[in-house]
Amino acid sequence: MDHSVSYFYAINFEKFHIIDDFYITFFYFDNDDHTMANYTTQVNVIHKKFQNAVKKANSKKALNKAYSVHKKDHERILKSHLREETAMINKAKKKLD
């Protein structure tokens, strides 16, 4: 099977590999350089992946799997995002002391 591979770069991401509409993502974050645009970019990527999976689904099982993977991706990204925001707030509090 010939896999079509392409690459694209996004804010604070090293590289995304796209192989037959499945995303293999490599993140290389700098802890001081997280932005809302980074979070938004991540969410857009997982939504695109989810939409592609739904379009290709041929069964209820495939739809359920696509949703469960999408939900897990959302939870991971949100957890990371909230951790970053908490760190930002704690850093700002220390400056006020």
MARBA-3410 file (N, C-alpha, C, O; in Angstrom, 1 decimal):
97
0.8,-1.2,0.0,0.0,0.0,0.0,0.9,1.2,0.0,1.8,1.4,0.9 ~ 0.7,2.1,-0.9,1.5,3.3,-1.0,0.8,4.4,-0.1,-0.4,4.7,-0.3 ~ 1.6,4.9,0.8,1.1,5.9,1.7,1.5,7.3,1.2,2.7,7.5,1.0 ~ 0.6,8.2,1.1,0.9,9.6,0.7,1.3,10.3,2.0,0.5,10.3,3.0 ~ 2.5,10.9,2.1,3.0,11.5,3.2,3.2,13.0,2.9,3.8,13.3,1.9
2.7,13.9,3.8,3.0,15.3,3.6,3.2,15.9,5.0,2.9,15.2,6.0 ~ 3.8,17.0,5.1,4.2,17.7,6.3,3.7,19.1,6.3,3.6,19.7,5.3 ~ 3.3,19.6,7.5,3.1,21.0,7.7,3.5,21.4,9.1,3.5,20.6,10.0 ~ 3.8,22.7,9.2,4.3,23.2,10.5,3.2,24.1,11.1,2.4,24.7,10.3 ~ 3.1,24.2,12.4,2.1,25.0,13.0,2.9,25.7,14.2,4.0,25.4,14.5
2.2,26.6,14.8,2.8,27.4,15.9,3.2,26.5,17.0,2.4,25.7,17.5 ~ 4.5,26.5,17.4,5.1,25.8,18.5,5.0,24.3,18.3,5.2,23.5,19.3 ~ 4.9,23.8,17.1,4.9,22.4,16.8,6.1,22.1,15.9,6.5,23.0,15.1 ~ 6.7,21.0,16.1,7.9,20.7,15.3,7.4,20.3,13.9,7.8,20.9,12.9 ~ 6.6,19.2,13.9,6.1,18.8,12.6,4.9,17.8,12.8,4.8,17.1,13.7
4.0,17.9,11.8,2.9,16.9,11.7,3.2,16.0,10.5,3.6,16.5,9.5 ~ 3.1,14.7,10.7,3.1,13.8,9.6,1.7,13.5,9.3,0.9,13.1,10.1 ~ 1.3,13.6,8.0,0.0,13.2,7.6,0.1,12.0,6.7,0.7,12.1,5.6 ~ -0.3,10.8,7.1,-0.2,9.6,6.3,-1.6,9.1,6.1,-2.3,8.7,7.0 ~ -2.1,9.2,4.9,-3.5,8.8,4.5,-4.5,9.3,5.5,-5.4,8.6,6.0
-4.5,10.6,5.7,-5.4,11.3,6.6,-5.3,11.0,8.1,-6.2,11.4,8.8 ~ -4.3,10.2,8.5,-4.1,10.0,9.9,-3.0,10.8,10.3,-1.9,10.9,9.7 ~ -3.1,11.6,11.4,-2.1,12.5,11.9,-1.2,11.8,12.9,-1.7,11.3,13.9 ~ 0.1,11.9,12.7,1.0,11.5,13.7,1.7,12.8,14.1,2.4,13.4,13.3 ~ 1.5,13.2,15.3,2.0,14.5,15.7,3.2,14.5,16.6,3.2,13.7,17.6
4.2,15.3,16.3,5.3,15.4,17.2,5.3,16.8,17.8,5.4,17.8,17.0 ~ 5.2,16.9,19.1,5.2,18.2,19.8,6.5,18.4,20.4,7.0,17.5,21.1 ~ 7.1,19.6,20.2,8.3,20.0,20.9,8.0,21.3,21.5,8.2,22.3,20.9 ~ 7.6,21.3,22.8,7.1,22.6,23.4,8.2,23.2,24.2,9.1,22.5,24.8 ~ 8.3,24.5,24.2,9.1,25.3,25.1,8.1,25.8,26.2,7.2,26.5,25.9
8.3,25.5,27.4,7.4,25.8,28.5,7.0,27.2,28.6,5.9,27.5,29.1 ~ 7.9,28.1,28.2,7.6,29.6,28.4,6.9,30.1,27.1,6.6,31.3,27.1 ~ 6.6,29.3,26.1,6.2,29.9,24.8,4.8,29.3,24.4,4.6,29.0,23.2 ~ 3.9,29.1,25.4,2.6,28.5,25.0,1.6,29.7,24.8,1.7,30.7,25.6 ~ 0.8,29.6,23.8,-0.1,30.7,23.5,-1.5,30.1,23.3,-1.7,28.9,23.1
-2.5,30.9,23.3,-3.9,30.5,22.9,-3.9,30.0,21.5,-4.7,29.1,21.2 ~ -3.1,30.6,20.6,-3.1,30.2,19.2,-2.6,28.7,19.1,-3.1,28.0,18.3 ~ -1.7,28.3,20.0,-1.2,27.0,20.0,-2.3,26.0,20.4,-2.5,25.0,19.7 ~ -3.1,26.3,21.4,-4.3,25.5,21.8,-5.3,25.4,20.7,-5.8,24.4,20.3 ~ -5.6,26.5,20.1,-6.5,26.6,19.0,-6.0,25.8,17.8,-6.8,25.1,17.1
-4.8,25.8,17.5,-4.2,25.0,16.4,-4.4,23.5,16.7,-4.7,22.8,15.8 ~ -4.1,23.1,17.9,-4.2,21.7,18.3,-5.7,21.3,18.1,-5.9,20.2,17.6 ~ -6.6,22.1,18.6,-8.0,21.8,18.5,-8.4,21.6,17.0,-9.2,20.7,16.7 ~ -8.0,22.6,16.2,-8.3,22.5,14.8,-7.8,21.2,14.1,-8.5,20.6,13.3 ~ -6.6,20.8,14.5,-6.0,19.6,14.0,-6.9,18.4,14.4,-7.2,17.5,13.5
-7.2,18.2,15.6,-8.0,17.1,16.0,-9.4,17.1,15.4,-10.0,16.0,15.2 ~ -10.0,18.3,15.2,-11.3,18.3,14.6,-11.2,17.9,13.1,-12.1,17.2,12.6 ~ -10.2,18.3,12.4,-10.0,17.8,11.1,-9.9,16.3,11.0,-10.4,15.7,10.1 ~ -9.1,15.8,11.9,-8.9,14.3,12.0,-10.2,13.6,12.2,-10.5,12.6,11.6 ~ -11.0,14.2,13.2,-12.3,13.6,13.5,-13.2,13.6,12.3,-13.9,12.6,12.0
-13.3,14.8,11.6,-14.2,14.9,10.5,-13.8,13.9,9.4,-14.7,13.3,8.8 ~ -12.5,13.7,9.2,-12.1,12.8,8.1,-12.5,11.3,8.5,-12.9,10.5,7.7 ~ -12.3,11.0,9.8,-12.7,9.7,10.3,-14.2,9.4,10.2,-14.6,8.3,9.8 ~ -15.0,10.4,10.5,-16.4,10.3,10.3,-16.8,10.1,8.9,-17.7,9.3,8.6 ~ -16.2,10.8,8.0,-16.5,10.7,6.5,-16.2,9.3,6.0,-16.9,8.8,5.2
-15.1,8.7,6.6,-14.7,7.4,6.1,-15.3,6.2,6.8,-15.2,5.1,6.4 ~ -16.0,6.5,7.9,-16.7,5.4,8.7,-17.7,4.7,7.9,-18.6,5.3,7.2 ~ -17.7,3.4,8.0,-18.6,2.5,7.3,-19.6,1.8,8.2,-20.4,1.0,7.8 ~ -19.4,2.0,9.5,-20.2,1.3,10.5,-20.4,2.1,11.7,-19.7,3.1,12.0 ~ -21.3,1.7,12.6,-21.5,2.4,13.9,-20.3,2.2,14.7,-19.9,3.1,15.5
-19.7,1.0,14.7,-18.5,0.8,15.5,-17.3,1.8,15.1,-16.6,2.3,16.0 ~ -17.2,2.0,13.8,-16.1,3.0,13.3,-16.5,4.4,13.8,-15.5,5.1,14.2 ~ -17.7,4.8,13.8,-18.1,6.1,14.3,-17.9,6.2,15.8,-17.4,7.2,16.2 ~ -18.2,5.2,16.5,-18.0,5.2,18.0,-16.5,5.3,18.3,-16.1,6.0,19.2 ~ -15.7,4.6,17.5,-14.2,4.6,17.7,-13.7,6.0,17.4,-12.8,6.5,18.1
-14.1,6.6,16.3,-13.7,7.9,15.9,-14.0,8.9,17.0,-13.2,9.8,17.4 ~ -15.2,8.8,17.6,-15.6,9.7,18.7,-14.8,9.5,19.9,-14.4,10.5,20.6 ~ -14.5,8.2,20.3,-13.8,8.0,21.5,-12.3,8.5,21.4,-11.8,9.0,22.3 ~ -11.7,8.3,20.2,-10.4,8.8,20.0,-10.4,10.4,20.0,-9.5,11.0,20.6 ~ -11.4,11.0,19.4,-11.5,12.4,19.4,-11.7,13.0,20.8,-11.1,14.0,21.2
-12.6,12.3,21.6,-12.8,12.7,23.0,-11.5,12.6,23.8,-11.2,13.5,24.6 ~ -10.8,11.6,23.6,-9.5,11.4,24.4,-8.5,12.5,24.0,-7.8,13.0,24.8 ~ -8.4,12.8,22.7,-7.6,13.9,22.2,-7.9,15.2,22.8,-7.1,16.0,23.3 ~ -9.2,15.5,22.9,-9.7,16.7,23.5,-9.3,16.8,25.0,-8.8,17.8,25.5 ~ -9.5,15.7,25.7,-9.2,15.7,27.1,-7.7,15.9,27.3,-7.3,16.6,28.3
-6.9,15.3,26.5,-5.4,15.5,26.6,-5.0,16.9,26.4,-4.2,17.5,27.2 ~ -5.5,17.5,25.3,-5.2,18.9,25.0,-5.7,19.9,26.1,-5.0,20.8,26.5 ~ -6.9,19.7,26.5,-7.5,20.5,27.6,-6.7,20.4,28.9,-6.4,21.5,29.5 ~ -6.3,19.2,29.3,-5.5,19.0,30.5,-4.2,19.8,30.4,-3.8,20.5,31.3 ~ -3.6,19.7,29.3,-2.3,20.4,29.0,-2.5,21.9,29.0,-1.7,22.6,29.6
-3.5,22.3,28.4,-3.8,23.8,28.3,-4.1,24.4,29.7,-3.6,25.4,30.0 ~ -4.9,23.7,30.5,-5.2,24.2,31.8,-4.0,24.2,32.7,-3.8,25.0,33.5 ~ -3.1,23.2,32.5,-1.8,23.1,33.3,-1.0,24.3,32.9,-0.4,24.9,33.8 ~ -0.9,24.7,31.6,-0.2,25.8,31.2,-0.7,27.1,31.8,0.0,28.0,32.2 ~ -2.1,27.3,31.8,-2.7,28.5,32.3,-2.5,28.6,33.8,-2.3,29.7,34.3
-2.5,27.5,34.5,-2.3,27.5,36.0,-0.8,28.0,36.2,-0.6,28.8,37.1 ~ 0.1,27.5,35.5,1.5,27.9,35.6,1.7,29.4,35.3,2.4,30.1,36.0 ~ 0.9,29.9,34.3,1.0,31.3,34.0,0.4,32.1,35.1,1.0,33.2,35.5 ~ -0.7,31.7,35.7,-1.3,32.4,36.9,-0.3,32.4,38.1,-0.2,33.4,38.7 ~ 0.3,31.2,38.3,1.2,31.1,39.5,2.4,32.0,39.3,2.9,32.6,40.3
2.9,32.1,38.1,4.0,33.0,37.8,3.6,34.5,38.0,4.4,35.3,38.5 ~ 2.4,34.8,37.5,2.0,36.2,37.7,1.8,36.5,39.2,2.1,37.7,39.6 ~ 1.3,35.6,40.0,1.1,35.8,41.4,2.4,36.0,42.1,2.5,36.9,43.0 ~ 3.5,35.3,41.7,4.8,35.4,42.3,5.3,36.8,42.0,6.0,37.4,42.9 ~ 5.1,37.4,40.9,5.5,38.7,40.5,4.8,39.8,41.4,5.4,40.8,41.7
3.6,39.5,41.8,2.9,40.5,42.7,3.4,40.5,44.1,3.1,41.4,44.8 ~ 4.0,39.4,44.5,4.5,39.3,45.9,5.7,40.2,46.2,6.2,40.2,47.3
END
